[in-house]
């Protein structure tokens, strides 16, 4: 079984509710077990123009699913919770976004999936929750710990603790 870290985020509708629902649905998937979750964080939209801030969390899971099978489950849950594909090709407001950040120490890059996530090291909204869960984990491509990657951020202050944990 692989240990996997998923980023969950919502900036549309009941933001906390969507992150909680996505976590429950992930835990209900066959061959997926939720280990723990980070606190919730409220964050500015990253690389998009929106007036609505996100609620983000990271979920640590254990799974027998392959990376591509897990990606399919994440996409299924996103659709179930009302996420629609972006019309413009740019980032848009969404009910839920689920990204695979790390799948053990695997490195995968093809047209369907990139692991580790190609932006994990640039986003405070992924690194701050990861600091809470795995500060010493070493990025398998960049060979830096989560703590070091966070220290390298240009704007590490853009993440605010929301103060809520996911109820499973």
VEXGU-120422 format. One record per residue (C-alpha): residue number from 0; residue in one letter; x, y, z. Coordinates in steps of 0.1 Angstrom, whole numbers. Example, Ala and Ser with C-alpha at 12.3 -4.5 7.8 and 13.67 -1.06 7.14 Angstrom:
# residues 2
<atom nr="0" rest="a" px="123" py="-45" pz="78"/>
<atom nr="1" rest="s" px="137" py="-11" pz="71"/>
This chain:
# residues 168
<atom nr="0" rest="x" px="0" py="0" pz="0"/>
<atom nr="1" rest="x" px="12" py="35" pz="-8"/>
<atom nr="2" rest="x" px="10" py="65" pz="14"/>
<atom nr="3" rest="x" px="-4" py="94" pz="-6"/>
<atom nr="4" rest="x" px="-9" py="131" pz="1"/>
<atom nr="5" rest="x" px="-39" py="148" pz="-16"/>
<atom nr="6" rest="x" px="-46" py="186" pz="-17"/>
<atom nr="7" rest="x" px="-83" py="194" pz="-14"/>
<atom nr="8" rest="x" px="-96" py="229" pz="-21"/>
<atom nr="9" rest="x" px="-129" py="248" pz="-26"/>
<atom nr="10" rest="x" px="-138" py="284" pz="-33"/>
<atom nr="11" rest="x" px="-174" py="280" pz="-45"/>
<atom nr="12" rest="x" px="-205" py="275" pz="-24"/>
<atom nr="13" rest="x" px="-201" py="257" pz="10"/>
<atom nr="14" rest="x" px="-163" py="256" pz="9"/>
<atom nr="15" rest="x" px="-158" py="237" pz="42"/>
<atom nr="16" rest="x" px="-187" py="214" pz="34"/>
<atom nr="17" rest="x" px="-172" py="205" pz="0"/>
<atom nr="18" rest="x" px="-138" py="197" pz="15"/>
<atom nr="19" rest="x" px="-155" py="176" pz="42"/>
<atom nr="20" rest="x" px="-177" py="158" pz="17"/>
<atom nr="21" rest="x" px="-147" py="150" pz="-6"/>
<atom nr="22" rest="x" px="-128" py="136" pz="24"/>
<atom nr="23" rest="x" px="-157" py="114" pz="33"/>
<atom nr="24" rest="x" px="-161" py="102" pz="-3"/>
<atom nr="25" rest="x" px="-124" py="94" pz="-5"/>
<atom nr="26" rest="x" px="-126" py="74" pz="27"/>
<atom nr="27" rest="x" px="-156" py="55" pz="13"/>
<atom nr="28" rest="x" px="-136" py="44" pz="-18"/>
<atom nr="29" rest="x" px="-126" py="8" pz="-20"/>
<atom nr="30" rest="x" px="-88" py="4" pz="-13"/>
<atom nr="31" rest="x" px="-85" py="39" pz="3"/>
<atom nr="32" rest="x" px="-81" py="46" pz="40"/>
<atom nr="33" rest="x" px="-79" py="80" pz="55"/>
<atom nr="34" rest="x" px="-49" py="83" pz="79"/>
<atom nr="35" rest="x" px="-52" py="119" pz="89"/>
<atom nr="36" rest="x" px="-60" py="154" pz="77"/>
<atom nr="37" rest="x" px="-44" py="188" pz="82"/>
<atom nr="38" rest="x" px="-63" py="217" pz="96"/>
<atom nr="39" rest="x" px="-83" py="238" pz="72"/>
<atom nr="40" rest="x" px="-66" py="269" pz="58"/>
<atom nr="41" rest="x" px="-81" py="299" pz="40"/>
<atom nr="42" rest="x" px="-60" py="310" pz="11"/>
<atom nr="43" rest="x" px="-59" py="336" pz="-16"/>
<atom nr="44" rest="x" px="-66" py="323" pz="-51"/>
<atom nr="45" rest="x" px="-34" py="312" pz="-67"/>
<atom nr="46" rest="x" px="-27" py="321" pz="-104"/>
<atom nr="47" rest="x" px="-63" py="331" pz="-110"/>
<atom nr="48" rest="x" px="-85" py="361" pz="-107"/>
<atom nr="49" rest="x" px="-113" py="355" pz="-82"/>
<atom nr="50" rest="x" px="-128" py="374" pz="-53"/>
<atom nr="51" rest="x" px="-135" py="342" pz="-33"/>
<atom nr="52" rest="x" px="-107" py="327" pz="-12"/>
<atom nr="53" rest="x" px="-102" py="290" pz="-10"/>
<atom nr="54" rest="x" px="-105" py="266" pz="19"/>
<atom nr="55" rest="x" px="-77" py="241" pz="16"/>
<atom nr="56" rest="x" px="-65" py="210" pz="35"/>
<atom nr="57" rest="x" px="-42" py="181" pz="29"/>
<atom nr="58" rest="x" px="-53" py="145" pz="34"/>
<atom nr="59" rest="x" px="-30" py="116" pz="40"/>
<atom nr="60" rest="x" px="-43" py="83" pz="27"/>
<atom nr="61" rest="x" px="-32" py="48" pz="24"/>
<atom nr="62" rest="x" px="-42" py="31" pz="-9"/>
<atom nr="63" rest="x" px="-38" py="0" pz="-31"/>
<atom nr="64" rest="x" px="-50" py="20" pz="-61"/>
<atom nr="65" rest="x" px="-24" py="29" pz="-88"/>
<atom nr="66" rest="x" px="-18" py="66" pz="-93"/>
<atom nr="67" rest="x" px="-40" py="66" pz="-124"/>
<atom nr="68" rest="x" px="-68" py="47" pz="-107"/>
<atom nr="69" rest="x" px="-66" py="72" pz="-78"/>
<atom nr="70" rest="x" px="-67" py="101" pz="-102"/>
<atom nr="71" rest="x" px="-98" py="86" pz="-118"/>
<atom nr="72" rest="x" px="-114" py="83" pz="-83"/>
<atom nr="73" rest="x" px="-105" py="120" pz="-75"/>
<atom nr="74" rest="x" px="-120" py="131" pz="-108"/>
<atom nr="75" rest="x" px="-152" py="111" pz="-101"/>
<atom nr="76" rest="x" px="-156" py="127" pz="-67"/>
<atom nr="77" rest="x" px="-150" py="162" pz="-82"/>
<atom nr="78" rest="x" px="-178" py="155" pz="-107"/>
<atom nr="79" rest="x" px="-201" py="141" pz="-80"/>
<atom nr="80" rest="x" px="-196" py="173" pz="-60"/>
<atom nr="81" rest="x" px="-205" py="195" pz="-90"/>
<atom nr="82" rest="x" px="-171" py="204" pz="-104"/>
<atom nr="83" rest="x" px="-173" py="212" pz="-141"/>
<atom nr="84" rest="x" px="-144" py="214" pz="-165"/>
<atom nr="85" rest="x" px="-130" py="249" pz="-170"/>
<atom nr="86" rest="x" px="-144" py="265" pz="-202"/>
<atom nr="87" rest="x" px="-115" py="288" pz="-208"/>
<atom nr="88" rest="x" px="-86" py="265" pz="-201"/>
<atom nr="89" rest="x" px="-77" py="288" pz="-172"/>
<atom nr="90" rest="x" px="-83" py="283" pz="-135"/>
<atom nr="91" rest="x" px="-119" py="290" pz="-124"/>
<atom nr="92" rest="x" px="-139" py="290" pz="-92"/>
<atom nr="93" rest="x" px="-147" py="254" pz="-82"/>
<atom nr="94" rest="x" px="-167" py="234" pz="-57"/>
<atom nr="95" rest="x" px="-138" py="210" pz="-52"/>
<atom nr="96" rest="x" px="-104" py="204" pz="-65"/>
<atom nr="97" rest="x" px="-84" py="173" pz="-56"/>
<atom nr="98" rest="x" px="-48" py="170" pz="-65"/>
<atom nr="99" rest="x" px="-23" py="142" pz="-59"/>
<atom nr="100" rest="x" px="7" py="159" pz="-44"/>
<atom nr="101" rest="x" px="28" py="129" pz="-35"/>
<atom nr="102" rest="x" px="24" py="91" pz="-41"/>
<atom nr="103" rest="x" px="50" py="77" pz="-19"/>
<atom nr="104" rest="x" px="83" py="86" pz="-35"/>
<atom nr="105" rest="x" px="72" py="78" pz="-70"/>
<atom nr="106" rest="x" px="80" py="101" pz="-99"/>
<atom nr="107" rest="x" px="56" py="99" pz="-128"/>
<atom nr="108" rest="x" px="53" py="122" pz="-157"/>
<atom nr="109" rest="x" px="31" py="116" pz="-187"/>
<atom nr="110" rest="x" px="2" py="132" pz="-205"/>
<atom nr="111" rest="x" px="-23" py="121" pz="-179"/>
<atom nr="112" rest="x" px="-6" py="127" pz="-146"/>
<atom nr="113" rest="x" px="25" py="143" pz="-130"/>
<atom nr="114" rest="x" px="37" py="131" pz="-96"/>
<atom nr="115" rest="x" px="49" py="149" pz="-75"/>
<atom nr="116" rest="x" px="25" py="176" pz="-84"/>
<atom nr="117" rest="x" px="43" py="201" pz="-106"/>
<atom nr="118" rest="x" px="34" py="231" pz="-85"/>
<atom nr="119" rest="x" px="35" py="216" pz="-50"/>
<atom nr="120" rest="x" px="67" py="234" pz="-42"/>
<atom nr="121" rest="x" px="54" py="268" pz="-53"/>
<atom nr="122" rest="x" px="21" py="269" pz="-34"/>
<atom nr="123" rest="x" px="19" py="279" pz="3"/>
<atom nr="124" rest="x" px="-16" py="264" pz="4"/>
<atom nr="125" rest="x" px="-1" py="229" pz="-2"/>
<atom nr="126" rest="x" px="32" py="234" pz="17"/>
<atom nr="127" rest="x" px="17" py="248" pz="50"/>
<atom nr="128" rest="x" px="-7" py="218" pz="55"/>
<atom nr="129" rest="x" px="21" py="195" pz="45"/>
<atom nr="130" rest="x" px="43" py="212" pz="72"/>
<atom nr="131" rest="x" px="17" py="201" pz="97"/>
<atom nr="132" rest="x" px="18" py="165" pz="85"/>
<atom nr="133" rest="x" px="52" py="157" pz="71"/>
<atom nr="134" rest="x" px="77" py="185" pz="76"/>
<atom nr="135" rest="x" px="107" py="163" pz="71"/>
<atom nr="136" rest="x" px="94" py="145" pz="40"/>
<atom nr="137" rest="x" px="119" py="150" pz="11"/>
<atom nr="138" rest="x" px="105" py="159" pz="-23"/>
<atom nr="139" rest="x" px="117" py="130" pz="-46"/>
<atom nr="140" rest="x" px="126" py="153" pz="-75"/>
<atom nr="141" rest="x" px="139" py="185" pz="-58"/>
<atom nr="142" rest="x" px="156" py="166" pz="-29"/>
<atom nr="143" rest="x" px="144" py="193" pz="-4"/>
<atom nr="144" rest="x" px="123" py="188" pz="27"/>
<atom nr="145" rest="x" px="88" py="203" pz="30"/>
<atom nr="146" rest="x" px="103" py="227" pz="56"/>
<atom nr="147" rest="x" px="130" py="238" pz="32"/>
<atom nr="148" rest="x" px="105" py="242" pz="3"/>
<atom nr="149" rest="x" px="83" py="264" pz="25"/>
<atom nr="150" rest="x" px="113" py="285" pz="35"/>
<atom nr="151" rest="x" px="120" py="290" pz="-2"/>
<atom nr="152" rest="x" px="86" py="305" pz="-9"/>
<atom nr="153" rest="x" px="84" py="341" pz="-20"/>
<atom nr="154" rest="x" px="51" py="347" pz="-1"/>
<atom nr="155" rest="x" px="47" py="321" pz="27"/>
<atom nr="156" rest="x" px="23" py="344" pz="47"/>
<atom nr="157" rest="x" px="-7" py="340" pz="23"/>
<atom nr="158" rest="x" px="-22" py="310" pz="42"/>
<atom nr="159" rest="x" px="-44" py="315" pz="72"/>
<atom nr="160" rest="x" px="-54" py="288" pz="97"/>
<atom nr="161" rest="x" px="-92" py="284" pz="94"/>
<atom nr="162" rest="x" px="-93" py="265" pz="127"/>
<atom nr="163" rest="x" px="-114" py="235" pz="116"/>
<atom nr="164" rest="x" px="-104" py="199" pz="112"/>
<atom nr="165" rest="x" px="-122" py="175" pz="89"/>
<atom nr="166" rest="x" px="-147" py="153" pz="107"/>
<atom nr="167" rest="x" px="-147" py="118" pz="93"/>
